[in-house]
Amino acid sequence: TLRTFGTKSRQPSHRRCVPGRYLNPQAAGLSNLKTLGAQPRQSLESFAPKGRGQRRPIIKNRVIPLDLFGHEDPEEYAARRHRELYEETEKITYPSHEALAEAIRSCSRCPLRKEGGLGPVLSTGPSDSPLMIVGEGPGGVEDDYGGPLVGPSGQLLDKALLSVGITRDHVYVTNIVKCRPRGNRTPTMEEGRFCGSIWLAAEIALVKPKVIVGLGKVALRFFLGHEAGIIRSRGHWIDYHGIPVMPTFHPAYLLRQSGRSLVDAKWQVYYDLLAAKEKAAALSPQWVWKSETMPNLLENLTEERKRRHEGNHMSSLQ
């Protein structure tokens, strides 16, 4: 929300602070003040008014609202950068899932790649699935095997999906960030926005899911583009570039609950997954959701695990 402040003291007309106007430090006579807040990427000098009246800055044909001191609101700045990154990566297309996987494996754009993991963790499931499930980031087991949500949290997710008639081999599962954060910490919003805007956006463009399920607050904030709490936001649909997104609790959150809180959280996840499946099924009525037997994900990832460890061994010798 844009906040502007007026003044009751008399000032020269060329320095008067008028509520509702978008001023920069030079126009307000405040260029020497030290202020807090998100700094716009472009120099404020380019936004200096020409002639009488104040012009609002324009970046990529958009008017950027600034506060009294010439700073952009942090949440609005984050949301704008999120949109711009999506538009930039939307232009990069990959002919196949294999080509995208190779591009992700060779990525070293952010510090997460150097935090001690074995490399980016890719996805599991069919690339033409109408339902995409997006987690936060790989943990220790996921980094070991090279598949998302295959550890304790993934086992609980499998049970939750089965309760609504879905087995993991019929849905596309991936993460916001592809590399394991050190110590299994939760990825920051900035890390999620950076990695997700490059690779998750490319995955979504390739898979073209009808519905997305976002697990946990990192996924929620990526799809919203700003800070939000998962407890209040779960169960409410989000529109992400025309794709309905259902945010719900991450399985790791359920593993930390007990007693009545655990029972309530499980029912909430059940209804969120059921709503997502019903919407996806209505949009893709021919899709088969369940196999006769539960897939063994760890066994299916045996080759990927071998490749990861061999590649890491070769890297350590160089």
Disulfide bonds with the S-S distance in Angstrom:
none
